[in-house]
Amino acid sequence: DTFEHVVWNDDRNGNNEIYYKRTTNGGINWGADRRMTNDIALSYKPSIAVNGMLVHIVWEENRDQNSEIYYKRSIDGGINWGADTRLTNSFSSSILPSIAVTGSLLHVVWTDIRDGNREIYYKRSTDDGINWVADIRLTNDGAYSEYPSIASSGTLVHTVWNDTRDGNREIYYKRNPTGNVDIKNISLETPSKYSLSQN
């Protein structure tokens, strides 16, 4: 069976909330909609990342009188979900999150206005979302940097965003070649001899 998952914001009950659903047969049939948030605050712009039975979502929400980034996960393929975890704590808005996963490494980027300007920030977890490192600022210019998206492949982490630094909206890219630490022991054998040849 193939599991797929979707997440979205919906105002069917008079307030923007985050909803989720999944399929266990490759998209032929889908389960019921599941409401992931339930408070008077507005919840927007969810993003989802999946690795096996671990399902991770992030979204923006203003339950604390300010837009912040929240995270929650399921360890059983979307059946049960853990508590919400607040990832940002800023006096200004943190919005538009995107999440990516490789193994136990999670990467999140978002737009943040804490510096008086829209900049792209990043944070990661190396243990499936249990603990998170401090925020890292990825952009630093007087223009707007917003609408980020993140992806990971192998040891690389890729981020793109919309930026107005050249006077109009353009797409910018940044990568971290060591963002996914992936150390593998190839062999336990000890070499019998070494050789350094001429180039």
C-alpha positions in Angstrom: 0.0 0.0 0.0 1.1 3.6 -0.7 0.4 6.3 1.9 -0.1 9.9 0.8 -1.0 12.9 3.0 -2.4 16.4 2.3 -2.8 19.4 4.6 -4.6 22.7 4.0 -6.3 25.6 5.7 -10.0 25.8 5.7 -12.7 28.2 7.0 -15.7 25.9 6.8 -16.4 26.4 10.5 -16.1 30.2 10.4 -12.4 30.3 11.3 -9.3 29.4 9.4 -8.1 26.1 10.7 -5.6 23.4 9.5 -7.1 20.2 8.1 -5.4 16.9 7.1 -6.3 13.7 5.3 -4.6 10.6 4.0 -4.9 7.7 1.7 -3.6 4.3 2.2 -4.1 3.0 -1.3 -2.2 5.4 -3.5 -4.9 8.0 -3.8 -7.8 5.7 -4.9 -9.7 6.3 -1.7 -9.2 9.0 1.0 -10.0 9.1 4.7 -12.1 11.7 6.4 -11.0 15.3 6.8 -9.3 15.7 10.2 -9.2 19.1 11.9 -5.7 19.7 13.2 -6.2 23.1 15.0 -9.1 24.2 17.0 -9.0 27.7 18.6 -10.2 31.2 17.8 -6.9 32.2 16.3 -6.4 32.1 12.5 -4.3 29.2 11.2 -2.8 29.5 7.7 -0.3 28.2 5.2 0.5 24.7 6.3 3.3 22.6 4.8 3.9 18.9 5.2 6.8 16.5 5.0 6.8 12.7 5.3 9.4 10.1 6.0 8.0 6.6 6.3 5.4 6.6 9.1 6.6 10.0 10.4 4.4 12.8 9.2 5.4 16.4 10.0 3.4 19.6 9.5 4.1 23.3 10.1 1.8 26.3 9.8 1.4 29.9 10.9 -1.0 30.9 13.6 -1.8 34.0 15.7 -3.0 32.3 18.9 -0.4 34.3 20.9 -1.6 37.7 19.6 1.2 37.4 17.0 1.8 35.2 14.0 4.2 32.4 14.9 5.3 29.1 13.4 3.8 25.9 14.9 4.7 22.3 14.4 3.2 18.9 15.1 3.9 15.3 14.1 2.5 11.9 13.8 4.7 8.8 14.4 2.1 6.3 13.1 1.4 7.5 9.6 -1.2 10.2 10.5 -3.5 8.2 12.8 -2.5 9.9 16.0 -0.9 13.3 16.4 1.3 14.9 19.1 0.9 18.2 20.8 1.5 21.5 19.0 5.1 22.9 19.3 5.7 26.6 18.9 8.9 27.0 16.8 9.2 30.8 16.8 9.0 33.3 19.6 9.2 36.8 18.0 7.7 40.1 18.9 6.8 40.5 15.2 5.2 38.1 12.6 6.7 34.8 11.6 4.7 33.6 8.5 4.7 31.4 5.4 6.6 28.2 6.6 7.9 25.4 4.5 9.2 22.0 5.8 11.5 19.3 4.4 12.7 16.0 5.8 15.6 13.6 5.2 15.8 10.7 7.6 15.6 12.2 11.1 16.6 15.7 9.9 13.9 18.3 9.6 14.4 21.7 8.0 12.0 24.6 8.3 12.1 28.0 6.6 9.8 31.0 6.9 9.4 34.7 6.4 10.1 36.7 9.5 9.6 40.4 10.2 11.4 40.6 13.6 14.2 42.8 12.1 11.7 45.4 10.7 11.9 43.9 7.3 10.8 40.6 5.7 13.7 38.2 5.9 14.0 34.4 5.5 14.8 32.4 8.6 15.7 28.7 9.1 15.8 26.2 11.9 16.3 22.4 12.0 15.8 19.4 14.2 18.2 16.4 14.1 15.9 14.0 16.1 12.6 13.8 14.2 11.2 17.1 15.6 11.8 16.5 19.3 14.4 19.2 19.7 15.1 22.3 17.6 18.2 24.5 17.1 18.1 28.3 17.4 16.8 30.3 14.4 19.2 31.2 11.7 18.7 34.3 9.5 19.3 33.4 5.8 18.8 36.8 4.1 20.0 40.3 5.0 18.9 43.1 2.6 16.6 46.1 2.7 14.2 44.5 0.2 11.4 42.0 0.9 12.5 38.4 1.1 9.4 36.2 1.4 7.5 33.0 0.3 10.3 30.6 1.0 10.3 26.9 0.0 12.7 24.3 1.2 13.7 20.8 -0.1 16.4 18.3 0.8 18.2 15.7 -1.2 21.1 13.6 0.0 23.4 15.9 2.0 22.1 19.1 0.4 19.4 21.5 1.6 17.9 23.8 -1.0 15.9 27.0 -0.3 14.3 29.3 -2.8 12.3 32.5 -2.1 10.8 35.6 -3.7 13.0 38.7 -3.3 12.7 42.4 -4.4 16.3 43.5 -3.9 16.7 44.2 -7.6 13.7 46.5 -7.8 11.2 43.8 -8.9 10.3 40.4 -7.7 12.8 37.7 -8.6 13.4 34.1 -7.3 16.6 33.6 -5.3 18.3 30.3 -4.3 20.6 29.3 -1.5 21.9 25.9 -0.5 23.6 24.3 2.4 25.9 21.5 1.3 26.2 20.0 4.8 22.7 20.5 6.1 22.0 16.8 6.0 24.7 15.2 7.9 25.0 11.7 6.5 28.0 9.8 7.7 28.2 6.1 6.6 30.8 3.5 7.6 31.7 2.0 4.2 34.1 -0.6 5.5 35.7 -1.9 8.7 38.8 -3.2 6.8 42.2 -1.6 7.4 44.2 -0.9 4.2 47.3 -3.1 3.8 49.3 -0.4 2.0 49.0 3.2 0.8 50.2 4.7 -2.4 50.4 8.3 -3.6 50.9 8.5 -7.4 51.9 11.4 -9.7 49.1 13.5 -11.1 
